[in-house]
Amino acid sequence: MDVLVLIGRILFAALFLGSGFAHLSQTKTMAGYASTRGVPAAEPTTLGSGALIVAGGLMVLLGVWADLGALLLAAFLFPTAIVMHAFWKESDPQARQMEMVQFNKDMALGGAALMLLALISFAGSDLGLTLTGPLFDIS
């Protein structure tokens, strides 16, 4: 089971590390898009969210308080789904469909992050292949 969880952590974290580094390296472009969605202080918010998901992704990947890392990712995903992918505001059917897909993706990933938080917090050090045990204990 340890190896399966490790593979899952690697695959899960890869998405956030790529996205987080894009937030940090293409800040102006991503902040421009965020501002069209009504995000206040779009540039600092883009930098902050990039740092948040890089930190969360690294924590999950390396197994350093991976439960906290999963919580950080969930804390990014749920507001992002609502603010950035508000499909219900779109009048164009194609744009509405595209935003609905992105909304559902973020909600599903947020749910997966919560499951990862629960798994790591419950299993504790029994999971293995982590650098630290969990920060939280929900057993």
Contacts in CASP RR format, 6 or more apart in sequence:
PFRMAT RR
TARGET T0000
AUTHOR 0000-0000-0000
METHOD contacts of the structure
MODEL  1
MDVLVLIGRILFAALFLGSGFAHLSQTKTMAGYASTRGVPAAEPTTLGSG
ALIVAGGLMVLLGVWADLGALLLAAFLFPTAIVMHAFWKESDPQARQMEM
VQFNKDMALGGAALMLLALISFAGSDLGLTLTGPLFDIS
1 127 0 8 1.000
2 127 0 8 1.000
2 128 0 8 1.000
2 129 0 8 1.000
3 129 0 8 1.000
5 119 0 8 1.000
5 127 0 8 1.000
5 128 0 8 1.000
5 129 0 8 1.000
6 129 0 8 1.000
9 60 0 8 1.000
9 61 0 8 1.000
9 63 0 8 1.000
9 66 0 8 1.000
9 116 0 8 1.000
10 61 0 8 1.000
12 60 0 8 1.000
12 112 0 8 1.000
12 116 0 8 1.000
13 56 0 8 1.000
13 57 0 8 1.000
13 58 0 8 1.000
13 60 0 8 1.000
13 61 0 8 1.000
14 61 0 8 1.000
15 109 0 8 1.000
16 53 0 8 1.000
16 54 0 8 1.000
16 56 0 8 1.000
16 57 0 8 1.000
16 60 0 8 1.000
16 73 0 8 1.000
17 53 0 8 1.000
17 54 0 8 1.000
17 57 0 8 1.000
17 58 0 8 1.000
17 61 0 8 1.000
19 50 0 8 1.000
19 53 0 8 1.000
20 49 0 8 1.000
20 50 0 8 1.000
20 53 0 8 1.000
20 54 0 8 1.000
21 50 0 8 1.000
21 54 0 8 1.000
22 30 0 8 1.000
23 30 0 8 1.000
23 46 0 8 1.000
23 47 0 8 1.000
23 48 0 8 1.000
23 49 0 8 1.000
23 50 0 8 1.000
23 51 0 8 1.000
23 53 0 8 1.000
23 54 0 8 1.000
24 47 0 8 1.000
24 50 0 8 1.000
24 51 0 8 1.000
24 54 0 8 1.000
27 43 0 8 1.000
27 46 0 8 1.000
27 47 0 8 1.000
28 43 0 8 1.000
30 46 0 8 1.000
31 39 0 8 1.000
31 42 0 8 1.000
31 43 0 8 1.000
31 45 0 8 1.000
31 46 0 8 1.000
32 42 0 8 1.000
34 42 0 8 1.000
34 45 0 8 1.000
34 46 0 8 1.000
34 84 0 8 1.000
35 42 0 8 1.000
37 83 0 8 1.000
37 84 0 8 1.000
37 86 0 8 1.000
38 83 0 8 1.000
39 45 0 8 1.000
39 83 0 8 1.000
39 84 0 8 1.000
49 76 0 8 1.000
49 80 0 8 1.000
52 72 0 8 1.000
52 75 0 8 1.000
52 76 0 8 1.000
53 72 0 8 1.000
53 73 0 8 1.000
53 76 0 8 1.000
55 69 0 8 1.000
55 72 0 8 1.000
56 68 0 8 1.000
56 69 0 8 1.000
56 70 0 8 1.000
56 72 0 8 1.000
56 73 0 8 1.000
57 69 0 8 1.000
57 72 0 8 1.000
57 73 0 8 1.000
58 64 0 8 1.000
59 65 0 8 1.000
59 66 0 8 1.000
59 68 0 8 1.000
59 69 0 8 1.000
59 70 0 8 1.000
59 72 0 8 1.000
60 66 0 8 1.000
60 69 0 8 1.000
60 70 0 8 1.000
60 73 0 8 1.000
60 116 0 8 1.000
62 130 0 8 1.000
62 131 0 8 1.000
63 129 0 8 1.000
63 130 0 8 1.000
63 131 0 8 1.000
63 132 0 8 1.000
63 133 0 8 1.000
64 130 0 8 1.000
64 131 0 8 1.000
64 132 0 8 1.000
65 132 0 8 1.000
65 133 0 8 1.000
65 134 0 8 1.000
65 135 0 8 1.000
66 116 0 8 1.000
66 120 0 8 1.000
66 130 0 8 1.000
66 133 0 8 1.000
66 134 0 8 1.000
67 116 0 8 1.000
67 117 0 8 1.000
67 120 0 8 1.000
67 121 0 8 1.000
67 134 0 8 1.000
67 135 0 8 1.000
67 136 0 8 1.000
68 134 0 8 1.000
68 135 0 8 1.000
68 136 0 8 1.000
69 117 0 8 1.000
70 113 0 8 1.000
70 114 0 8 1.000
70 116 0 8 1.000
70 117 0 8 1.000
70 120 0 8 1.000
71 113 0 8 1.000
71 117 0 8 1.000
73 109 0 8 1.000
73 110 0 8 1.000
73 113 0 8 1.000
74 110 0 8 1.000
74 111 0 8 1.000
74 113 0 8 1.000
74 114 0 8 1.000
74 117 0 8 1.000
77 106 0 8 1.000
77 107 0 8 1.000
77 109 0 8 1.000
77 110 0 8 1.000
77 111 0 8 1.000
77 113 0 8 1.000
78 106 0 8 1.000
78 107 0 8 1.000
78 110 0 8 1.000
80 106 0 8 1.000
81 102 0 8 1.000
81 103 0 8 1.000
81 106 0 8 1.000
81 107 0 8 1.000
82 103 0 8 1.000
84 102 0 8 1.000
84 106 0 8 1.000
85 99 0 8 1.000
85 100 0 8 1.000
85 102 0 8 1.000
85 103 0 8 1.000
85 106 0 8 1.000
86 99 0 8 1.000
86 103 0 8 1.000
87 96 0 8 1.000
87 97 0 8 1.000
87 99 0 8 1.000
87 100 0 8 1.000
87 102 0 8 1.000
87 103 0 8 1.000
90 96 0 8 1.000
90 99 0 8 1.000
117 136 0 8 1.000
118 138 0 8 1.000
119 127 0 8 1.000
120 127 0 8 1.000
120 130 0 8 1.000
120 133 0 8 1.000
120 134 0 8 1.000
121 134 0 8 1.000
121 135 0 8 1.000
121 136 0 8 1.000
121 137 0 8 1.000
121 138 0 8 1.000
121 139 0 8 1.000
122 138 0 8 1.000
122 139 0 8 1.000
123 134 0 8 1.000
124 133 0 8 1.000
124 134 0 8 1.000
124 137 0 8 1.000
124 139 0 8 1.000
125 133 0 8 1.000
125 134 0 8 1.000
END
